[in-house]
Each structure stands twice: as C-alpha cells, then as structure tokens.
Amino acid sequence: MPRSTSSRRRSKWQQAPRDLSESLGGVRRNLELPDGQWSVQKVAGNASGKIYVCPGCGQDVPAAQPHVVAWRETAAFGIEVGVGSRRHWHSRCFEKFR
C-alpha cells in the first residue's frame, strides 16, 4: 500500500511551547554561602518509600514529597566534603538556612 503524502502529525511549530519549569527542577546549581560552597538540587517526589530526616527542623522528609538535596562542596578551612555528605531538606527549611 502506498504511503500517504500528507502528514497526520501536527507540526512542532504549531504546538504551544512547553513549560520547562518541571524539567529543570532537577538541575543542580551551586550556591556560595558563608560556610562554603553548596550544591543544591530540587527533587520531585518519588515512590521509593524512603524517609529522610531534615537537618533544618529534625522532622521526616518523605521521598514522595518534593524537597531539596544539598551538600557542601567545600567547607571552612578548605576541606573537601562532597556528595557523600548530601542531606535531604524541606524546601522551606533550606531557604531559611540560607
């Protein structure tokens, strides 16, 4: 059977632009804070069932809840800390901490 010459798909130029805020949520950014440079990444909720403890308030941070993962890249006195020290924060707690 011969192929149709007309495309049934809409042109990508005719579609409305997508909201990229959700897809950029996982982008890591670096912040310079008084106690060193921090890497910060927003995390969307997932169904892993894990529970973390927020270092800001000491309360549980369920993995299903959107939150922030942050770790210090450099600390005072030039000690390298890195990813091994990452902590899961409530978004609001981390904003207060900054």
N, C-alpha and C positions, 0 to 999 in steps of 0.2 A: 504494500500500500504506500503510495507516495506521501511524503511529509507535507503538512500544511505550510504555506509560506507566511501565514500570519501568526504572530506570537500571541499566546493567550495570557502570558505574564505581563503584569504592569511594568512599565519602565521604572527603574530605580529613581529616575529624576522626577517622576510624578508622585512619588510617595512623600509623606510628611517626614521631616527629619526626626531621628530617634533621640530620646532623652538619654544622654550618656552618663548622667549622674550615678546611676546604679552600677554601670560597668566600670566606672572609675573609682568606685568605693574601695576596691582592694589595692589601689595604687599606694605604694609606700612613699612616705615623704620624710624628710629629715628636719628636725627642729633643734635649734640651738637654745638650750635652757641654761639657767645659772649653774646647774650641777653637771653639765656636759652636753654632748650631742646625743639626741634621741632619734631612733627610727620609729615611726608611728604608722600603723596600718589599720584602717577601718575594716571590720569583718562583718559580713552579713550573717544572720543566724543560720545554723545548720542542724541537722537531726542526729548528730553524733551521740547525744545524750550526756556529754561531759559537763562537769560543773567546775568552774574556776572560782577562786577567791580574789575579789578586787582588793588590791593593796591600798586603795584610797579610803575605802569605808569598811573593809573586812567582811562585806556581805557576799553572798553567792552570785556568780555571773553564769547563768545557764548558757550553754553553747547555742541554744535556739534563739537567744536574744541578740540583736545587733550590738556590737561592742567594739572596743579599741584594743589592739595588741600593740604594746610599746616596749622597747628595750633600749638601754643606754649603749650607744656605740663607743663612746669614750667617757671616762669618768674623771673626777678630780685627780690630779697628780699623774695624768696620762696613762692610767691603767686601762687596757682594752677589756671590754666586758662582753659585748656581742650578743648573738642570737640566743645563746644558752640561758640568758637571764631575762628572756621576754616574759611579760606579765599581761594578763587579760584584765582590762579595766572597764568599768561602766563608762560610757562616753562622757557623761556629765562629771564624774569623778576626775577623769583625766583633764578635762577643761579647767576644773577648779585647781588641780595640781599645778598646771602650767602657770 
